[in-house]
């Protein structure tokens, strides 16, 4: 190999080594939520003395412009200036503020879910009970094994073993069982249950002993399997009651809470709490749309003092190992700071361009909020629009949300496959899902529609769909089979 070719190869290898960390960093930044990005920026500025928050002018004004399709794009004056220098190292940084709060509103915080703990709530109550020190300790172990939804997750025997193993205290299963019954008396009703049947029975025990509540207790206690399968006729026959009383029993049971702990934690399931803070805002402005990238991440810059030190060491050739080590460390931090700033700006630019492409394709939905106005759209479509790889669009749209006139939506909501209507028009699967949901909502619950009947009715509406697809769409909408949808 000639020296010239070897030099070219070495340059290409060096370039690949330099690009790889950048792309890895960019990939991480693209996947981050707004909250995660704020934490990443805070960590980076604390760890790297070359990075600092740039001074922002309080009088910075906002420029509103329209793209070629008439959509309004909002940029700051600083962004407009940066747009004139779209080099690889200086990409426009769309640092925009939501129009529904002022730019100096530093106290804005996303509303957190699940601020209370079911364990704390139960411990506060158990502390008011007249229990011995030993019983209080047993109660702590029992409560510690209760899930967010209120169910006991381990057996009495396992808890007894844990107590003896961890504390050395000699406890019997009967002692733990005794305290466990006390825990089951705490609020909310149903807490400490071992399964759904137990949970419903605990709640029914606290109701007044009238005929309907007593019948409801018998239904769950003696006919739970039939109730879950909605075989109400069999239950009514075995209990010797008429349809009207059976209906009232069913309504009472349906009013009970299958996850009592959620009344304390404020969540709809057993998953951990989340903060959902929209990454974008889309507002209607006549027949146009205003897209804003919501961002509380500050502009970053290279520290002036660090730049001076870097230039000083770059100007002279180190002569000792110590000087070479110091110079290498300074250069590394300086380069990392440059890379972080460039990738952060590219992240914001990529997010904005991606969301703008989504808004362009789904403009009618953003104007109307009607699911039927959603057009078929897949990741590949947006990737082609913004000239990026599909994997990049996948990262950008993961765990990101947009606030609209019609509510807050995850970006994944706007992606859906298409199918042909008999008119020849391509419609989105969401339109078909909406039509299916409407059919189920309007059915006679005493005679629910079978999948075959739903398929026939959708075909009458012009949707060419197979029966097996109906089952798949039902599952997607969390609609049970016809037998389980039956009501009295």
N, C-alpha and C positions, 0 to 999 in steps of 0.2 A: 504494500500500500504506500502510495506517495505521501510525502510529508504534508502536502496541501490537502489531500483527501482525509488524512488522519486528523488534521486540524479541524476540518469541517465536521467530522464525526464527533470529535471531542466537544465542539461547540453545541452540536445538537443534543448530545447527552447532558451537557451542563444546562441547556435550556429546559430539557425535560425535567431534570431534577429541581429546577427553580419553579417550574410551573406546577408540578405535582402538589407541593404543600399549599399553594394558592388555591387550587381547585378543591383540595380536601377541606380547607377552611371555608371556602365559598359554599360547598355542599352542606357543611354543618350550619352555617348561618342561614341558608335558605330554609332549612327544616325548622328552625327555631320559631317559637311563638314570640309575640311582642314582649311578654314578661321574661322569657328565657333570654331574649336578646339584650334586654336592659341589664340583666345579671351578668351576661358575658362581657358587655362593654364596661361595666363596673369592675369586673375582675381584671380585664385587660389593662385598664388605666391604673389600677393599683399595683399590678405586677411589673408593668413596663414604664420606667421613668421618662421614656421618649414620647409617650402618649399623654395628651392632655385635652381637656374639653375646650373647644374654641369659644371665644367670646362671641355672643350673638347680639346683634343690634336690636333693641326693643322696638325700634321704629321700622323694622323690616316689613315691607309691604308685600302683598300677595298679588300676583298677576293672573288673570283669567284669560285663557285663549281657547280656541276651538281647533280640533284637528280637521282633516279633510272630510270627515263624515259628519261634521257639525257638532260632535260631542265636545263638551266643555272640559278642558284640562286645566287644572289649577296648579300654578307653580309660583314659587317665591322669586323675588328679583334676583336673589343669589343663584337660584337654579338657572334662571335665564342666562346669567353671565357664564355659568359653568357649561351650559349647553354649547357655547362657542368653542369649547376646548374638549371635544369628545375623544380624547386619546384613551389608550388602554388603561393609563394610570389615573385618569381624571374623568370619571363617569359622573353624569349629573346625579346629585343626591336629592331625591325627592322627599325632603323632610317637610311634611305638610301637617297642618293642624286641622282638627275636625271643626266644622263650622258651627257645631252646636255647643261649643265651649270656647272660652277665650284662650288665646295663646299664652297668657300669663296665669292661667289657672293651675297653679302648681299642686293644689290639694286634690286633684282628680285621682281617684282610685277606682279600679274595677270592683264591682260588688262581689264579695266572696261568698261562696256557698259553704255550708257545713261548718259554721263557726263554733257550734256547740258539740260536745262529745256525749254520747249515750252513757259512757262509763262515768264521766264526771257527774252527769245528771243522777244516775243511780247511786253513786257513792254519797252524794249529798243527802239523798233520802235515807240510805242505810245508816248514816251517821246519826239520824234522829230516832232510830229504833233502839229499844232497850236490849242491847246485846252485850254479851261478855266480850272481853278482849279477844279470846280465842274465836268466838263467833264472828266478830268483826273482821278478823284476819281471814277466816274461811270465806266470808262474803266478798272480800276483795278478790280472792282467787276466782270465785264463781263469776262475779261481774266482769273480771278481766277476760273471761272466755265467752262473753256475749258479743255478737257481731253488731255492726252498725244498724242492721235492720231489726235487731232485738232478739235474735235466736241464740240459744245456748249451743256452742259449737263442740263441746266435749262432754263425755259421760261423767257421771258422778264418781265412778271408780277411778277414771283417769285424773280427775281433779284431786281426789283424795291422795293418790300416789304422788302427784305434783307437790302437794303441800308437805307431805312427809319427806320427799326427796330434796326439796329446796330449803325447808326450814328445820327439819329434824323433829318437828312436832308430831306427836302420835295422835292421829285423828282416825275416826271410823267412818265408813260409808254412811252410816245412819246419822252421824253428826252433820256431815256435809249435806245430806238429803234434807235434814231439818232446816238448815239455814237456807238451802235452795228454795224451799217452800215460802220462806219469808221474802226472798228476792222476787218470786213470782207474784207477790202481792203489791209490788211497787208499781208506780206509774211509768209509762203508759200501760194500759191494760193489754195483756198479751205478751209482755216482755218476759224473757226467760223460757219461752216455749221451745220444745225440741223439734217441732215440725208444724206445718200449716194447720193440721187438725187440732193439735194441742193449743195453738195460738188462738184459733177461733173459739174453742171451748173456754179458754181463760177469759176472753172478752164477754162471752155469753153468761158466764157465772156472775158477772158484776151487774147484769141488767136486772130490772125488776122482774119478779117471778110471775108475769102474766102468761096467758095461754100461748101467745105467739112466741115469746122468748123461750118458754119451756119446750115448745114444739121444735124451735130452731135448734135448741141444745140436743134434742133427741135425733134430729136429722144428721147433725155433724157427728154425734157420738155413736149412733147405731147404723147410719146409712151414708157414711162419708164417701165411699167409693161410688155409690149410685148418684150422689149429689154432684161429684166432680164430673161424672159422665152426663149429667143433666137428664137423668132418667126420672123426671119429676112425677110422671104418671105412676111409676112403680112405687115411689116413695109415698105419694098420696094414698095409694091403695093399701100399702102396708100399715100406714098410720091411721087410716080410716078418716081422712079429712077431705073436704071439697077443694075445688080449684082455687076459690077465693082465699081460703086460709093458706093454701100452699103458696099462692102468690105473695101474701104478706110475709110468710116465713122466708121466702126467697129474697124479698126486698130487704128484710132485716139482716140476713146473713151477708148480702152484698154490700151493706153499709159498714161492715166491719173492716178493720185495717189488717191486711195480710202481712204488712211489714211495720209493726208499731214503732220500732226504733227510728224510722224515718221522720216521724213527727218531731223528733228532737234534733236529728242531724240535718234535716232539710234536704235530703237527697231522695231521688226516685228509685235508687237501686243500691246494691252493695258496693258499688265502685267508689273509689276515693273522690273527695270533693275536687272541684276544678274552679279555676277562674277563667271565664270566657270574656275576653276583651277584644272587640272587633279590630281587625287589622286595616279595614277599609270602610269608607262611608260613601254611599251613593245617594244623592239627592236629586229629586225631580225639579227641573227648571224649565217650566213650560213643556215643550216637546223634546227638550234636551236633558242630558244627565250630567251632573257634576260629580266627578270621581275624586275622592280625597284619600291619600294614604295616611292613615293615622299613625303617628309616631311620637313617642316621648323619649327617643334616644337622641342625645345631644350630638352636634357636629364635633368631630375630633380633628386634631391637628398635631403635627410634630412640635414638641416643646422647643421654644426659641433658645432656651439655655442649652438644651441637649444638642440642638443643631449646631450651636457654636462649638461645643466640645467635639462633636463629630467632625466638623470642618478642620479643627485644630489638629486632631490626630490623623485625619486623611491627608493633611498638607505635609506632614513630616513622616519619614520612614523610621519605624521603631528599630532600636538598636539592641535592646535587651529582651530577654524572655518575658519579663514582667510587662514591659511596654507593649510587646506583641500580644500578650494575653488581654491587657486592658483595651487595646485597640480592637481586638477581635470581638470582645464583649460589647463594646460600644457600637460597632458596626452591626452586630447581630440584632441588638435591641432596636437600632435605627431602622434596619431592614424589616424587622417584624412589625414595627409601628406603621411603616409605609404600606406593607402588605395588608395589615388589618384595616387601615383606612380605606384603601382601594377596594378590598373585598366587601367591606360594609356598604360602601356606596354602590357597588355593583349589585349587592343583595337588594337594596332599596329600589334601584332602577329596574331590576328583573321583576320584583314583585309588582311594581307599578305597571310595567308593560304587559305583564301577564293578566292582571286584573282589568286593564283597559281593553284587552282583546276579548275577555269574557263578557264585559259589559257591552262591547260592540256586537257580539254574536247573540247575546240574550237581552238586547235592548228593550224589546217589547215586554218581557217579563218584568224588568225593573220599572217600567212605566205603569204596568197594570197590576202586578202581583198575582196574576192568574197563572196557575200551574200549566194550563193548557197552552199558554204562550211560550213555554220553554221549548226551544228547538233542540233537535238531536245534536249532541256535541261530545266529542271524546278528546282525550289528552292530545292525541295526534293533531287535531285541528288547531288547538291553541299553540302547540309547538311549531306548526307551520306558519302561523300568523306572526309569531315573535321571533322566528328563525332560531329556535333553541331546541335542544334534544328533549325527547319525551320524558326522560328521567329527571331533567331539570324542572319541568312543569309539574311532575309528580311531587317533587320535593316542595316546590313553592306552594302548592295547593293543600299540602298536608297540614291539618290542624290550624288552618287559617279561616277567619270569619269575616263576613261583610255585613255592615249595618245598612238596612234599606228602609224605605217608607213602610215596608210590609213586615218588618221584623229582622232578626239576625239569622243569617244562613251560613253554614259551612261552605267553602268553595266547592267541595266535592258534590254539593247538591245540584250544581249546574251542569254536571257531566252525566250524560245518559245516552244509551244507544237509541237508534231510530228504528222504526218499522213502517211499512207501507199501509196507508189507508186505502180503502177501495177506490177513492177518488184519484189515487195516484200520488197524492201528497205524502211526503215523509213526515211522520209525527214522532214525538219523543215517547220513550217508554213511560215517562212520568205522566203524560197525558192518559195513557192506557191505565196506569196505576190509579190515577184520580177517577177515571170512569168506573173501574172495578170497585173502588172504595164507595162511590156513590150508589152502586147497585146493592152492595152489602148493607149500607146504612139504610136504604129504603126497602129492604126485604121484610116480609112478614116473619117475625122472629119465632112464631109458633110453627112455621114451615120454611126454614132457611133454604136458600138456593144452593143446589149442588154445584160442583165444579163444572159439570157438563152443561147445566142450565146457564151458569154464568158465562161460559164460553159461547153458547148460542146467542145470548143477549148482547155480548160484545160484538159478535159478528154482525148482528142486526144493525149495530151502530157503525159498521164499516171497518172494524178492526179485525184483520185476518190473524187469528191467534189460535194456537193449539191448546187442547185441554191440559196437557202436562205443563204448559207455560202458566196456566191459571194457578196451578198449585204452587209454582215457584213465586209468582207475584203475590199470592196470598201470604206466603211465609215472609216475604219482604215487607208486607204491610202488617205483619203480626196478626193476621186474621185466622182464627182456628177453622177447622173443617166444619161443614154444615151441622153435623150432629152436636158439636160442642157449642154452636151458636144458638141452639134452640132454647127458647124461653117459654114460660107459661103464658 
